[in-house]
């Protein structure tokens, strides 16, 4: 169950970003995104656990550059969120392999997938609202977003240090 979610999210993230770049006339970059996505799938098969972190970083940078150059925002948001989903599921799958034999791994998988799917659904909903409303942000809102981003990055650093 978790492997199929992982593979589907990698394929969809790669396809979303590649399609967004292809629509904007950057076909060569789209091909490179698809090649990198194929490498991510190969990394799962080869059990290269380090690859998913690098892939997440690259996919987020690619999505951010697409937003910066005003490519289709929907595809960039979808690619970034699905890459984050794939990274999380990949890490969870790695940790699940370290669990004891008598643990309820199916239940853990199901609960984790439900939680992360709800989070991604909320992210897609928020991105859709943001794309359709087009509100100008004031300096105060930007400051709040920066504070939350810094807090989130601090939490991520603390988790990675463990």
C-alpha positions as CSV (number, residue, x, y, z in Angstrom):
1,X,0.0,0.0,0.0
2,X,2.7,2.5,0.9
3,X,5.0,1.5,-1.9
4,X,2.2,2.2,-4.5
5,X,1.5,5.6,-2.9
6,X,5.3,6.3,-3.1
7,X,5.6,5.3,-6.7
8,X,2.5,7.2,-7.7
9,X,3.5,10.4,-6.0
10,X,7.0,10.3,-7.6
11,X,5.5,9.8,-11.1
12,X,2.8,12.5,-10.5
13,X,5.4,15.0,-9.1
14,X,7.7,14.4,-12.0
15,X,4.9,14.6,-14.6
16,X,3.4,17.8,-13.0
17,X,6.7,19.7,-13.0
18,X,7.7,18.4,-16.5
19,X,4.3,19.3,-17.9
20,X,4.5,22.8,-16.4
21,X,8.0,23.4,-17.9
22,X,6.9,21.8,-21.3
23,X,3.9,24.1,-21.5
24,X,6.1,27.1,-21.0
25,X,8.4,26.1,-23.9
26,X,11.2,24.5,-21.8
27,X,11.0,21.0,-23.3
28,X,14.7,20.1,-22.5
29,X,14.2,20.9,-18.9
30,X,11.0,18.8,-18.8
31,X,13.0,15.9,-20.2
32,X,15.6,16.3,-17.4
33,X,12.9,16.4,-14.8
34,X,11.5,13.2,-16.1
35,X,15.0,11.6,-16.1
36,X,15.6,12.7,-12.5
37,X,12.2,11.2,-11.6
38,X,13.2,8.0,-13.2
39,X,16.3,8.1,-11.2
40,X,14.2,8.5,-8.0
41,X,12.3,5.4,-8.9
42,X,15.5,3.6,-9.5
43,X,16.8,4.8,-6.2
44,X,13.8,3.2,-4.4
45,X,14.6,-0.1,-6.1
46,X,18.3,0.1,-5.2
47,X,17.5,1.2,-1.6
48,X,19.4,4.5,-1.9
49,X,17.7,6.2,1.0
50,X,19.8,9.4,0.6
51,X,18.3,10.1,-2.9
52,X,14.9,11.1,-1.7
53,X,16.2,14.1,0.3
54,X,18.2,15.3,-2.7
55,X,15.2,14.8,-4.9
56,X,13.0,16.8,-2.6
57,X,15.4,19.7,-2.6
58,X,15.8,19.7,-6.4
59,X,12.0,19.4,-7.0
60,X,11.3,22.3,-4.6
61,X,13.9,24.4,-6.3
62,X,12.5,23.5,-9.8
63,X,9.0,24.3,-8.6
64,X,10.1,27.6,-7.1
65,X,12.0,28.6,-10.2
66,X,8.8,27.8,-12.2
67,X,6.8,30.0,-10.0
68,X,9.5,32.7,-10.2
69,X,9.4,32.7,-14.0
70,X,5.6,32.7,-13.9
71,X,5.0,29.2,-15.4
72,X,1.6,27.6,-14.8
73,X,1.4,27.8,-11.0
74,X,-1.0,24.9,-10.6
75,X,1.6,22.5,-12.0
76,X,4.4,23.9,-9.9
77,X,2.4,23.7,-6.7
78,X,1.3,20.2,-7.5
79,X,4.8,19.0,-8.3
80,X,6.2,20.6,-5.1
81,X,3.5,19.1,-2.9
82,X,3.7,15.7,-4.4
83,X,7.5,15.7,-4.1
84,X,7.1,16.5,-0.4
85,X,4.5,13.7,-0.1
86,X,6.9,11.3,-1.8
87,X,9.8,12.3,0.5
88,X,7.7,11.9,3.6
89,X,6.4,8.5,2.5
90,X,9.9,7.4,1.5
91,X,11.3,8.3,4.9
92,X,8.3,6.6,6.7
93,X,8.9,3.5,4.6
94,X,12.5,3.4,5.6
95,X,11.6,3.8,9.3
96,X,8.9,1.2,9.0
97,X,11.5,-1.4,7.8
98,X,13.2,-0.9,11.1
99,X,10.1,-1.9,13.1
100,X,9.7,-5.1,15.0
101,X,8.0,-8.1,13.5
102,X,5.0,-8.0,15.8
103,X,4.2,-4.3,15.2
104,X,1.0,-3.6,13.3
105,X,2.7,-2.2,10.2
106,X,-0.4,-2.3,8.1
107,X,-2.2,-0.1,10.6
108,X,0.7,2.2,10.9
109,X,0.9,2.6,7.1
110,X,-2.8,3.2,6.9
111,X,-2.8,5.9,9.6
112,X,0.2,7.6,8.2
113,X,-1.1,7.7,4.7
114,X,-4.5,9.1,5.9
115,X,-2.7,11.8,7.9
116,X,-0.3,12.9,5.1
117,X,-3.1,12.6,2.5
118,X,-5.3,15.0,4.5
119,X,-2.3,17.4,4.8
120,X,-1.7,17.3,1.0
121,X,-5.4,17.7,0.3
122,X,-5.5,20.8,2.6
123,X,-2.4,22.1,0.8
124,X,-4.0,21.6,-2.6
125,X,-7.1,23.3,-1.3
126,X,-5.1,26.3,0.0
127,X,-3.1,26.6,-3.2
128,X,-6.3,26.5,-5.3
129,X,-7.9,29.2,-3.2
130,X,-4.7,31.3,-3.4
131,X,-4.5,30.9,-7.2
132,X,-8.1,31.8,-7.7
133,X,-8.3,34.8,-5.4
134,X,-5.0,36.6,-6.3
135,X,-4.8,38.8,-3.2
136,X,-2.0,41.3,-2.8
137,X,-0.1,40.6,0.4
138,X,0.9,43.4,2.7
139,X,4.2,43.6,4.4
140,X,2.6,42.3,7.7
141,X,1.4,39.1,6.0
142,X,4.8,38.5,4.4
143,X,6.4,39.0,7.8
144,X,4.1,36.4,9.3
145,X,4.8,33.9,6.5
146,X,8.5,34.4,6.9
147,X,8.3,33.8,10.6
148,X,6.3,30.6,10.1
149,X,8.8,29.5,7.4
150,X,11.7,30.0,9.8
151,X,9.9,28.1,12.6
152,X,9.2,25.3,10.2
153,X,12.8,25.2,9.0
154,X,14.0,25.2,12.6
155,X,11.7,22.3,13.4
156,X,13.0,20.4,10.3
157,X,16.6,21.0,11.4
158,X,15.8,19.6,14.9
159,X,14.1,16.5,13.4
160,X,17.1,15.9,11.1
161,X,19.6,16.2,14.0
162,X,18.0,13.2,15.8
